Structure formats: structure tokens, C-alpha cells
Amino acid sequence: MKLYKIYSRAIGLLFALSLLCVGCENEDILDINDLEISPSNPESVIIVEPDDGITSVNALTKAINENGDATYILRRDGVYYMEGKNVFKHNVVIKAENGSGKMPIIQPICDAQGALNADMIRLEGNATFENIYIIGKDAATGNLMQRLFRIDESNVRLKFDNCFIDHCRNFCIRTDNVNNKIYLNNSTIRNLALTSDPANGRLIDSRGNEQDSIVINNCYVYNNTAHIVRFDNVVTNYFGIKHSTFYNVGHHIQINYAIKVEIENNIFANVGWKSSAESNVFWQISIPKKDERAQDISMSICNNNLFFSEEFERLFAKYPQNLKRTTLSDDGYQLIEEGKLTFKDNFSEVLTFDYPPVLPMEYIDKFFENMGSNMSKWADLPFYVDEDGVEGIEVGKTFTFHYSTSSKSATASTTQGPIGASF
């Protein structure tokens, strides 16, 4: 692998500008400053040549180990294979080179014995990914990764900007330490699913570790079997979801225990279909009972469209023991009474999207019929989605969730503009 090192005094300014969010209503969308992050701006710029998967693997990891804190430029149309254990121990920015061509791909590949590591990338330092296609499917066998990103240290910042994350079994991001900042911006995340055990398929899982900030901003998140965020009954200082579109996500929204929450201007279409016979709660808010930070709770859940399409409505009618999740939890109502939760202008409007993926209704019907038990019997039913049956994506031809400009949602945001992600 040939490395080119470039130094530029201007790189710090350019990187800082690249952190600004781009969305449909800039005055209302979070930017990186909301997280109070002071990013280091490594001046070294390293161009990393792609792997071929046969004579070369782990080129990116090797470059990071050799050069340390830096911005790493990946070639368009190139693939960067991750074999075995890959630990990023430095503060890095990993981004696509300028110009035309397909997004660089980061993808796992099994070793000569067919073994695939449980985690694709483990992080001990800050990492920003920009304009990268990340696919958690083994290039050799097609088997899915258990976990894509695992944060091993505290006070780590992990950011994805204009990325496309596709496929994994258990969860996309796992935290094994505390006080991390996780930020997803202008990105698509899909096919996080384990059909034999749909309790898996989570976007973010804290594993019971307190986090500083979790932000999802102007993203598409679709075709996932489990949580958007699993807090696991620990405090998170800030949790924000703004101007994002969620489609076919199994688990409802869990907010326990977040102190400052802003969930605004989103579309939740067919989210929370993993129902139960005991609860119809969609907004699951819990108040920490033994933490003095509970007195600082401040939440806003406003201007969100939550709906189930006709296919799901038929299942709720067919299997009435499955309660449709639409309501706020008791702790949420208590916070409203205490003036700590603003819960308003949320509504239900069924939208017709321009190019959504096919809903895996045969699989979901079996989930409803069996109340989610013994799903391993139905694990081979179709669930994962793809535009053309060919691995990978072509920018401009992926699924989209545009809707009619005459709909209520088109002017329903906190600034009277459209809600949901704008790509």
C-alpha cells in the first residue's frame, strides 16, 4: 500500500465547516455545536489505496496504526476490507475523495478459515466517517456481522455524515464505556435485523452505560427489527431526533433515562409493530427514581407524524391481541403535569411515499400470529431489502420517502415546513 502525506494549514477550517449540518430547514436542525464538541483537527492527510481482498486486506487499519491522528482519504470505487480484529486507537476522520465515482466501501471479509470477527471496527479514539458506504455483510460468504462499531473507551465521539450503513445482525453501534457522543447526520441506515431473533437489529445499544449525547439528524432509518436506541435503564444527558424518517422499525421509541430530549419534525411510519397484549405505549419515557439529575429533565416531543399503513392496520384487525402502539407512558404524563415535557402537535397522517421498499408482511404476519415467539421457524422469510438485487448501492437510485406537497406533513414542522428527512 502506498501512502501520500499532505500537510495544510487550511484543513482545520475546512473540516470545521464540514461538520455543519445540511437539512431541509437549517434554522431548526441541530448542528455539531449543540453537542458541545471541540473536535481536534488533525493536519495530516493520508490517501489510502483500496484492498483487493486477496493479496491485501486491512489497508485502512494499517494506515491508521502507522500514521496516527489524521484525515484518511478513501478512493472512490474502492473497497476497504476488514479482516479479523480491527481497532482504531487514534482520532481519525475517514472520508471519500472528491470527485465522481461510487462511495468508498468498508466491508468485512472472513479469514482463510472462514472465521468472521464479531465486531467489524472497535474504537478507542474519536472517529468521523464522511461519504462512506458501510456494509456489514461478509464479502466472501454473505454472512452478516454481529456488530459494526464497538466503542471501547469513554469520552469518544463517533460521527457519521452523508454515509450509507447497510446490514448487520445485532446492533450497528455498541458502547462499552460511558460519556460518549454519537451523531448520525444526513445518512441512511437500513437492514439492521436478525430474523431468527428480532430482539436484535438495534441501531444504538448503550449496554447499560451512561452516555453524553445521542443525535439522529436528517436521516433515513428503515427495515430494522429492534430498537432505534436501547438505553438499558441508564441516564443519557442529551437525546435528539430531528427531521428524520423511520420506516418499518420493529421497536417503539424508548427514552429511559434521558435528561434533555428533543424529538421533533419526524415521520414514524410502521414503527413499533413489535406489539404486545399488555401495552400500547409508543413513547416509553421513564423517570430515574434515584438520580438527582431527574430534576433537570427537559423534553420536547413535537410535530411528529406517527402512522401505520393499511397493511399493518389489517394485521392489527386480524390479530386483536396485538395492541397498536400509539400512546405516551405514565411517566410521560407525569412530566407534562410537572412542566418538564412539551408534548404537542403530534398527529397521524398516512403518507404515500414515492419509492419505499417492499414491506416484509409475510414475516411480520408470523410475528403477529405468534406474538414474536419462536421466530427462528420463520427466519428464512424475506425481510432484507435492496433496490436491484445486486450488492451495493448506486447514489441517486436508492429508496426514498418523498411525499405529497399537499399533505399535512408538508407544512407540519415547528417552522411550518416539511417534516421527515430531506435528501
Secondary structure as a PSIPRED ss2 file (coil, helix, strand):
# PSIPRED VFORMAT (PSIPRED V4.0)

   1 M C   1.000  0.000  0.000
   2 K C   1.000  0.000  0.000
   3 L C   1.000  0.000  0.000
   4 Y E   0.000  0.000  1.000
   5 K E   0.000  0.000  1.000
   6 I E   0.000  0.000  1.000
   7 Y E   0.000  0.000  1.000
   8 S C   1.000  0.000  0.000
   9 R C   1.000  0.000  0.000
  10 A C   1.000  0.000  0.000
  11 I H   0.000  1.000  0.000
  12 G H   0.000  1.000  0.000
  13 L H   0.000  1.000  0.000
  14 L H   0.000  1.000  0.000
  15 F H   0.000  1.000  0.000
  16 A H   0.000  1.000  0.000
  17 L H   0.000  1.000  0.000
  18 S H   0.000  1.000  0.000
  19 L C   1.000  0.000  0.000
  20 L C   1.000  0.000  0.000
  21 C C   1.000  0.000  0.000
  22 V C   1.000  0.000  0.000
  23 G C   1.000  0.000  0.000
  24 C C   1.000  0.000  0.000
  25 E C   1.000  0.000  0.000
  26 N H   0.000  1.000  0.000
  27 E H   0.000  1.000  0.000
  28 D H   0.000  1.000  0.000
  29 I C   1.000  0.000  0.000
  30 L C   1.000  0.000  0.000
  31 D C   1.000  0.000  0.000
  32 I H   0.000  1.000  0.000
  33 N H   0.000  1.000  0.000
  34 D H   0.000  1.000  0.000
  35 L H   0.000  1.000  0.000
  36 E C   1.000  0.000  0.000
  37 I C   1.000  0.000  0.000
  38 S C   1.000  0.000  0.000
  39 P C   1.000  0.000  0.000
  40 S C   1.000  0.000  0.000
  41 N C   1.000  0.000  0.000
  42 P C   1.000  0.000  0.000
  43 E C   1.000  0.000  0.000
  44 S E   0.000  0.000  1.000
  45 V E   0.000  0.000  1.000
  46 I E   0.000  0.000  1.000
  47 I E   0.000  0.000  1.000
  48 V E   0.000  0.000  1.000
  49 E C   1.000  0.000  0.000
  50 P C   1.000  0.000  0.000
  51 D C   1.000  0.000  0.000
  52 D C   1.000  0.000  0.000
  53 G C   1.000  0.000  0.000
  54 I C   1.000  0.000  0.000
  55 T C   1.000  0.000  0.000
  56 S C   1.000  0.000  0.000
  57 V C   1.000  0.000  0.000
  58 N C   1.000  0.000  0.000
  59 A H   0.000  1.000  0.000
  60 L H   0.000  1.000  0.000
  61 T H   0.000  1.000  0.000
  62 K H   0.000  1.000  0.000
  63 A H   0.000  1.000  0.000
  64 I H   0.000  1.000  0.000
  65 N H   0.000  1.000  0.000
  66 E H   0.000  1.000  0.000
  67 N H   0.000  1.000  0.000
  68 G C   1.000  0.000  0.000
  69 D C   1.000  0.000  0.000
  70 A E   0.000  0.000  1.000
  71 T E   0.000  0.000  1.000
  72 Y E   0.000  0.000  1.000
  73 I E   0.000  0.000  1.000
  74 L E   0.000  0.000  1.000
  75 R C   1.000  0.000  0.000
  76 R C   1.000  0.000  0.000
  77 D C   1.000  0.000  0.000
  78 G C   1.000  0.000  0.000
  79 V E   0.000  0.000  1.000
  80 Y E   0.000  0.000  1.000
  81 Y E   0.000  0.000  1.000
  82 M E   0.000  0.000  1.000
  83 E C   1.000  0.000  0.000
  84 G C   1.000  0.000  0.000
  85 K C   1.000  0.000  0.000
  86 N C   1.000  0.000  0.000
  87 V E   0.000  0.000  1.000
  88 F E   0.000  0.000  1.000
  89 K C   1.000  0.000  0.000
  90 H C   1.000  0.000  0.000
  91 N C   1.000  0.000  0.000
  92 V E   0.000  0.000  1.000
  93 V E   0.000  0.000  1.000
  94 I E   0.000  0.000  1.000
  95 K E   0.000  0.000  1.000
  96 A E   0.000  0.000  1.000
  97 E C   1.000  0.000  0.000
  98 N C   1.000  0.000  0.000
  99 G C   1.000  0.000  0.000
 100 S C   1.000  0.000  0.000
 101 G C   1.000  0.000  0.000
 102 K C   1.000  0.000  0.000
 103 M C   1.000  0.000  0.000
 104 P C   1.000  0.000  0.000
 105 I E   0.000  0.000  1.000
 106 I E   0.000  0.000  1.000
 107 Q E   0.000  0.000  1.000
 108 P E   0.000  0.000  1.000
 109 I C   1.000  0.000  0.000
 110 C C   1.000  0.000  0.000
 111 D C   1.000  0.000  0.000
 112 A C   1.000  0.000  0.000
 113 Q C   1.000  0.000  0.000
 114 G C   1.000  0.000  0.000
 115 A C   1.000  0.000  0.000
 116 L C   1.000  0.000  0.000
 117 N C   1.000  0.000  0.000
 118 A C   1.000  0.000  0.000
 119 D E   0.000  0.000  1.000
 120 M E   0.000  0.000  1.000
 121 I E   0.000  0.000  1.000
 122 R E   0.000  0.000  1.000
 123 L E   0.000  0.000  1.000
 124 E C   1.000  0.000  0.000
 125 G C   1.000  0.000  0.000
 126 N C   1.000  0.000  0.000
 127 A E   0.000  0.000  1.000
 128 T E   0.000  0.000  1.000
 129 F E   0.000  0.000  1.000
 130 E E   0.000  0.000  1.000
 131 N C   1.000  0.000  0.000
 132 I C   1.000  0.000  0.000
 133 Y E   0.000  0.000  1.000
 134 I E   0.000  0.000  1.000
 135 I E   0.000  0.000  1.000
 136 G C   1.000  0.000  0.000
 137 K E   0.000  0.000  1.000
 138 D C   1.000  0.000  0.000
 139 A C   1.000  0.000  0.000
 140 A C   1.000  0.000  0.000
 141 T C   1.000  0.000  0.000
 142 G C   1.000  0.000  0.000
 143 N C   1.000  0.000  0.000
 144 L E   0.000  0.000  1.000
 145 M C   1.000  0.000  0.000
 146 Q C   1.000  0.000  0.000
 147 R E   0.000  0.000  1.000
 148 L E   0.000  0.000  1.000
 149 F E   0.000  0.000  1.000
 150 R E   0.000  0.000  1.000
 151 I E   0.000  0.000  1.000
 152 D C   1.000  0.000  0.000
 153 E C   1.000  0.000  0.000
 154 S C   1.000  0.000  0.000
 155 N C   1.000  0.000  0.000
 156 V C   1.000  0.000  0.000
 157 R E   0.000  0.000  1.000
 158 L E   0.000  0.000  1.000
 159 K E   0.000  0.000  1.000
 160 F E   0.000  0.000  1.000
 161 D E   0.000  0.000  1.000
 162 N C   1.000  0.000  0.000
 163 C C   1.000  0.000  0.000
 164 F E   0.000  0.000  1.000
 165 I E   0.000  0.000  1.000
 166 D E   0.000  0.000  1.000
 167 H E   0.000  0.000  1.000
 168 C E   0.000  0.000  1.000
 169 R C   1.000  0.000  0.000
 170 N C   1.000  0.000  0.000
 171 F E   0.000  0.000  1.000
 172 C E   0.000  0.000  1.000
 173 I E   0.000  0.000  1.000
 174 R E   0.000  0.000  1.000
 175 T E   0.000  0.000  1.000
 176 D C   1.000  0.000  0.000
 177 N C   1.000  0.000  0.000
 178 V C   1.000  0.000  0.000
 179 N C   1.000  0.000  0.000
 180 N C   1.000  0.000  0.000
 181 K E   0.000  0.000  1.000
 182 I E   0.000  0.000  1.000
 183 Y E   0.000  0.000  1.000
 184 L E   0.000  0.000  1.000
 185 N E   0.000  0.000  1.000
 186 N C   1.000  0.000  0.000
 187 S C   1.000  0.000  0.000
 188 T E   0.000  0.000  1.000
 189 I E   0.000  0.000  1.000
 190 R E   0.000  0.000  1.000
 191 N E   0.000  0.000  1.000
 192 L E   0.000  0.000  1.000
 193 A C   1.000  0.000  0.000
 194 L C   1.000  0.000  0.000
 195 T C   1.000  0.000  0.000
 196 S C   1.000  0.000  0.000
 197 D C   1.000  0.000  0.000
 198 P C   1.000  0.000  0.000
 199 A C   1.000  0.000  0.000
 200 N C   1.000  0.000  0.000
 201 G C   1.000  0.000  0.000
 202 R E   0.000  0.000  1.000
 203 L E   0.000  0.000  1.000
 204 I E   0.000  0.000  1.000
 205 D E   0.000  0.000  1.000
 206 S C   1.000  0.000  0.000
 207 R C   1.000  0.000  0.000
 208 G C   1.000  0.000  0.000
 209 N C   1.000  0.000  0.000
 210 E C   1.000  0.000  0.000
 211 Q E   0.000  0.000  1.000
 212 D E   0.000  0.000  1.000
 213 S E   0.000  0.000  1.000
 214 I E   0.000  0.000  1.000
 215 V E   0.000  0.000  1.000
 216 I E   0.000  0.000  1.000
 217 N E   0.000  0.000  1.000
 218 N C   1.000  0.000  0.000
 219 C C   1.000  0.000  0.000
 220 Y E   0.000  0.000  1.000
 221 V E   0.000  0.000  1.000
 222 Y E   0.000  0.000  1.000
 223 N E   0.000  0.000  1.000
 224 N E   0.000  0.000  1.000
 225 T C   1.000  0.000  0.000
 226 A C   1.000  0.000  0.000
 227 H C   1.000  0.000  0.000
 228 I C   1.000  0.000  0.000
 229 V E   0.000  0.000  1.000
 230 R E   0.000  0.000  1.000
 231 F C   1.000  0.000  0.000
 232 D C   1.000  0.000  0.000
 233 N C   1.000  0.000  0.000
 234 V C   1.000  0.000  0.000
 235 V C   1.000  0.000  0.000
 236 T E   0.000  0.000  1.000
 237 N E   0.000  0.000  1.000
 238 Y E   0.000  0.000  1.000
 239 F E   0.000  0.000  1.000
 240 G E   0.000  0.000  1.000
 241 I E   0.000  0.000  1.000
 242 K E   0.000  0.000  1.000
 243 H C   1.000  0.000  0.000
 244 S C   1.000  0.000  0.000
 245 T E   0.000  0.000  1.000
 246 F E   0.000  0.000  1.000
 247 Y E   0.000  0.000  1.000
 248 N E   0.000  0.000  1.000
 249 V E   0.000  0.000  1.000
 250 G C   1.000  0.000  0.000
 251 H C   1.000  0.000  0.000
 252 H C   1.000  0.000  0.000
 253 I E   0.000  0.000  1.000
 254 Q E   0.000  0.000  1.000
 255 I E   0.000  0.000  1.000
 256 N C   1.000  0.000  0.000
 257 Y C   1.000  0.000  0.000
 258 A E   0.000  0.000  1.000
 259 I E   0.000  0.000  1.000
 260 K E   0.000  0.000  1.000
 261 V E   0.000  0.000  1.000
 262 E E   0.000  0.000  1.000
 263 I E   0.000  0.000  1.000
 264 E E   0.000  0.000  1.000
 265 N C   1.000  0.000  0.000
 266 N C   1.000  0.000  0.000
 267 I E   0.000  0.000  1.000
 268 F E   0.000  0.000  1.000
 269 A E   0.000  0.000  1.000
 270 N E   0.000  0.000  1.000
 271 V E   0.000  0.000  1.000
 272 G C   1.000  0.000  0.000
 273 W C   1.000  0.000  0.000
 274 K C   1.000  0.000  0.000
 275 S C   1.000  0.000  0.000
 276 S C   1.000  0.000  0.000
 277 A C   1.000  0.000  0.000
 278 E C   1.000  0.000  0.000
 279 S C   1.000  0.000  0.000
 280 N C   1.000  0.000  0.000
 281 V E   0.000  0.000  1.000
 282 F E   0.000  0.000  1.000
 283 W E   0.000  0.000  1.000
 284 Q E   0.000  0.000  1.000
 285 I E   0.000  0.000  1.000
 286 S C   1.000  0.000  0.000
 287 I C   1.000  0.000  0.000
 288 P C   1.000  0.000  0.000
 289 K C   1.000  0.000  0.000
 290 K C   1.000  0.000  0.000
 291 D C   1.000  0.000  0.000
 292 E H   0.000  1.000  0.000
 293 R H   0.000  1.000  0.000
 294 A H   0.000  1.000  0.000
 295 Q H   0.000  1.000  0.000
 296 D H   0.000  1.000  0.000
 297 I C   1.000  0.000  0.000
 298 S E   0.000  0.000  1.000
 299 M E   0.000  0.000  1.000
 300 S E   0.000  0.000  1.000
 301 I E   0.000  0.000  1.000
 302 C E   0.000  0.000  1.000
 303 N C   1.000  0.000  0.000
 304 N C   1.000  0.000  0.000
 305 N E   0.000  0.000  1.000
 306 L E   0.000  0.000  1.000
 307 F E   0.000  0.000  1.000
 308 F C   1.000  0.000  0.000
 309 S C   1.000  0.000  0.000
 310 E H   0.000  1.000  0.000
 311 E H   0.000  1.000  0.000
 312 F H   0.000  1.000  0.000
 313 E H   0.000  1.000  0.000
 314 R H   0.000  1.000  0.000
 315 L H   0.000  1.000  0.000
 316 F H   0.000  1.000  0.000
 317 A H   0.000  1.000  0.000
 318 K H   0.000  1.000  0.000
 319 Y C   1.000  0.000  0.000
 320 P C   1.000  0.000  0.000
 321 Q C   1.000  0.000  0.000
 322 N C   1.000  0.000  0.000
 323 L C   1.000  0.000  0.000
 324 K C   1.000  0.000  0.000
 325 R C   1.000  0.000  0.000
 326 T C   1.000  0.000  0.000
 327 T E   0.000  0.000  1.000
 328 L E   0.000  0.000  1.000
 329 S C   1.000  0.000  0.000
 330 D H   0.000  1.000  0.000
 331 D H   0.000  1.000  0.000
 332 G H   0.000  1.000  0.000
 333 Y H   0.000  1.000  0.000
 334 Q H   0.000  1.000  0.000
 335 L H   0.000  1.000  0.000
 336 I H   0.000  1.000  0.000
 337 E H   0.000  1.000  0.000
 338 E C   1.000  0.000  0.000
 339 G C   1.000  0.000  0.000
 340 K C   1.000  0.000  0.000
 341 L E   0.000  0.000  1.000
 342 T E   0.000  0.000  1.000
 343 F E   0.000  0.000  1.000
 344 K E   0.000  0.000  1.000
 345 D C   1.000  0.000  0.000
 346 N C   1.000  0.000  0.000
 347 F E   0.000  0.000  1.000
 348 S C   1.000  0.000  0.000
 349 E C   1.000  0.000  0.000
 350 V C   1.000  0.000  0.000
 351 L C   1.000  0.000  0.000
 352 T C   1.000  0.000  0.000
 353 F C   1.000  0.000  0.000
 354 D C   1.000  0.000  0.000
 355 Y E   0.000  0.000  1.000
 356 P C   1.000  0.000  0.000
 357 P C   1.000  0.000  0.000
 358 V C   1.000  0.000  0.000
 359 L C   1.000  0.000  0.000
 360 P C   1.000  0.000  0.000
 361 M H   0.000  1.000  0.000
 362 E H   0.000  1.000  0.000
 363 Y H   0.000  1.000  0.000
 364 I H   0.000  1.000  0.000
 365 D H   0.000  1.000  0.000
 366 K H   0.000  1.000  0.000
 367 F H   0.000  1.000  0.000
 368 F H   0.000  1.000  0.000
 369 E H   0.000  1.000  0.000
 370 N H   0.000  1.000  0.000
 371 M C   1.000  0.000  0.000
 372 G C   1.000  0.000  0.000
 373 S C   1.000  0.000  0.000
 374 N C   1.000  0.000  0.000
 375 M H   0.000  1.000  0.000
 376 S H   0.000  1.000  0.000
 377 K H   0.000  1.000  0.000
 378 W H   0.000  1.000  0.000
 379 A C   1.000  0.000  0.000
 380 D C   1.000  0.000  0.000
 381 L C   1.000  0.000  0.000
 382 P C   1.000  0.000  0.000
 383 F C   1.000  0.000  0.000
 384 Y C   1.000  0.000  0.000
 385 V C   1.000  0.000  0.000
 386 D C   1.000  0.000  0.000
 387 E C   1.000  0.000  0.000
 388 D C   1.000  0.000  0.000
 389 G C   1.000  0.000  0.000
 390 V C   1.000  0.000  0.000
 391 E C   1.000  0.000  0.000
 392 G C   1.000  0.000  0.000
 393 I C   1.000  0.000  0.000
 394 E C   1.000  0.000  0.000
 395 V C   1.000  0.000  0.000
 396 G C   1.000  0.000  0.000
 397 K C   1.000  0.000  0.000
 398 T C   1.000  0.000  0.000
 399 F C   1.000  0.000  0.000
 400 T E   0.000  0.000  1.000
 401 F C   1.000  0.000  0.000
 402 H C   1.000  0.000  0.000
 403 Y C   1.000  0.000  0.000
 404 S C   1.000  0.000  0.000
 405 T C   1.000  0.000  0.000
 406 S C   1.000  0.000  0.000
 407 S C   1.000  0.000  0.000
 408 K H   0.000  1.000  0.000
 409 S H   0.000  1.000  0.000
 410 A H   0.000  1.000  0.000
 411 T H   0.000  1.000  0.000
 412 A C   1.000  0.000  0.000
 413 S C   1.000  0.000  0.000
 414 T C   1.000  0.000  0.000
 415 T C   1.000  0.000  0.000
 416 Q C   1.000  0.000  0.000
 417 G C   1.000  0.000  0.000
 418 P C   1.000  0.000  0.000
 419 I C   1.000  0.000  0.000
 420 G C   1.000  0.000  0.000
 421 A C   1.000  0.000  0.000
 422 S C   1.000  0.000  0.000
 423 F C   1.000  0.000  0.000
